[in-house]
């Protein structure tokens, strides 16, 4: 399982991009791809076309609910990483990946590096 961040999916929707190539490589290898419901909501906020939403829904086979366990972990990540304004969503996405014990594919690794000490593994294209 690889958990995809919004930034990765947005770039992967651009045919011929490095992220598109990496995504196709994972799919050929039979890798299961998923997103936190939080990241899915970010993606749907767009701008994104209905065709791109359909494509993303087909490629990203699973969207993981954000539950109480994730909320507790996200709050801990937020507090432990300096309570940075605007970072709660990243904490929520990271908490979901940590619960799943799955690496996070992102195009914004700097936003997530502070969670590596908590065990988050980051993949970049």
URDA-V958204 format. One record per run of one state. SS is the DSSP state (~ for helix, > for strand, _ for the rest). FROM is the first residue (numbers start at 1). TO is the last residue. Records with the same first field share a line. If there is no record, write none. Layout:
SS=FROM-TO, FROM-TO
//
This chain:
_=1-1, 5-5, 13-17, 29-32, 45-49, 60-61, 65-67, 81-87, 101-102, 106-108, 119-121, 124-125
>=2-4, 33-36, 62-64, 103-105, 122-123
~=6-12, 18-28, 37-44, 50-59, 68-80, 88-100, 109-118
//
